[in-house]
Amino acid sequence: MRKGSVGFLVLLALAGCAGSRPAPRLLAAAGYCDPPLPYRYNPAYTPKADFEAALTPALLARYPRRNLLTANAAGILPALQTLLALEAQARQQPGPGPEVAVLRQRQQLLAQVALVSTTVASVAAELDCEGERADQVAGYLKEQDDRRIQQLNVLSISVGAASGIGTTVIGSTPGQYAFGIGGGLLAAGLGLLTLTGGHTAEFDHPRNLLAEVWGEQPTSAVFPPSVWYLLTEPAFSNQGQTALAHNTR
């Protein structure tokens, strides 16, 4: 019985090696994907909440409704009305002054459109960055769990082999029983450990873009007004019934 007890302690020592070297805890840096500078928006280019009321016969005669909807997202509906008025004045009073005013107004419109395009690209880049950060954490956890399962499998095989050899070497029947039963229980326990537990990692994201989409609030504290209008206006979806944010959710 004494030899069986010694062998059983050897099996316990082997099993204890599975958790003797825990993997380092990963801390994914929060704010890594945040914009380097906070967004600042000109209130004059805020999309009109009542799109239909902002339309005029002159705008509808000049531009398709879909284009006007996009122009409202960019906040340039009033600027477009000003452009039409300046063009009409230039036709009635030809001269360098009215023509320069028309060109200046067109440049302002193009600058705002370019700014909105850059804003959309910036938000898309931030979302892609957050996705890559989440993938990195997921890959790290999978790697650590795979390593843990591999170690447990190796220990389970070692315990099973040691148990088989021990029951053959030990001469006393009680010792054989103790060694065999103990080895079987340890091997079963190691097998169960592969199905439970696992590694964890902190993943903080104070600037949570997905939470804004999930909440579907009328306004967003994170998304730029132009982008949020594109996401929450049902007319931009294929069916025109529900908004892109709702469909994404």
Order of alpha helices (4+ residues) and beta strands (2+ residues): alpha-beta-alpha-alpha-alpha-alpha-alpha-alpha-beta-alpha-alpha-alpha
